[in-house]
Amino acid sequence: MAHWFHRNPLKATAPVSFNFYGVAGSPAANKICNDLRTTRARLLEMFTDVTCNPEIMKNATDAYFSLLQGFILPLDGTTQENKMRFIQNFKWTDTLQGNVPSAQQDAIFELVSMAFNVAIWYTKFASRLAGKENITEAEAKDVHRSLKVAAGIFKNLKEVHNPRLITPAEKGRDLEPRVIDAYIIQCQAEAQEVTIARAIELKHNATLVAALAFETANFYQKADHTLNTLEPECSSKWRKYLQLKQHFYMAYAYCYNGQTLLASDKCGEAIRSLQEAEKCYSRAEALCKEYRQTKGPGTTAKPSEQLFFLKLGSVIKNTLEKCQRENGFIYFHKVPAEAPQLELKANYGLAEPVPFELPPLSEQCTAEVYATFDLTKGVKNDKAKPKEEEVKPVKEPDLKPQKDTGCIIS
């Protein structure tokens, strides 16, 4: 597929034992606590397991979240807050803030932080798959869907669960609106990159490709503008990626717009559109260099040396030369001084987030079992106080980009 995506690091978290000494007053209550500990540990392992796929990830996520909701949803037949919601302290780092954790004694903070990491995993799975040699059509669909699933999780957290937090997210943290919006938009833009590759390979008309590329460039610009008030030390590298992709897809849009104009016998305008494509491509090339040189969270790569980047440069060059030849022999059109205004709207192929829903509450979490949790017994027991646990960075798999053969999906 010849695609490359920037990725920020996974969030890290402190271990959680769910040992509620004295509070869990029945074998069934103790079993819920033990299962919470094991399903959480299992889910965290899946984030760095290179054999994990979306089906395994969904099963691991559902297993933990179905139990965790027993500490969030009202189980006593009233609308009052679940008495277990605030019993456990949770610590999480953020994708842009290094190894400095945030801590909240709130099960909803755990839910949104873990779900955020699940969404990040889907983006990393998509990136890893898109970097494979000889990617199949089924794998390309997995890339496309994984990015839309990630966007749906981020969107759900922003709209449904984040507003329920007692302590709002601090500036620059993952759960604050600007950061989460940037992730949603980036996922949509990257999913559309897959659509564009498919449209080109199936030789759809140039007008559709130009419109999709233009919409994608606008997505990247919107994501970049969303981050422009964050501290530069934590967002500069990410923003360079968004900017280079914006200019890259504007080059795509002008290039295929030029092909549309040539097909309509507007050769002078086609030449001007392709000249603008060259200009956008050169700017993207410069941003690739800036991206490599910018320090900050995220992956390190040389995007201008990737085949997806080099290929577009050749297409622009060859199409412009063709237009200039045709104009010298047939059309003799004047080349406009101003670049054409792109007013392109894609009616097909736009990526929408896949709606995310939490799994049903575990059958273990009944009103009868809930009643056996007695907070008054835990208050008097010093051992129930949360232990200070160190948050260690996540050791992510060291996956080097595979050599790209230039093969595309069939």
Disulfide bonds with the S-S distance in Angstrom:
none
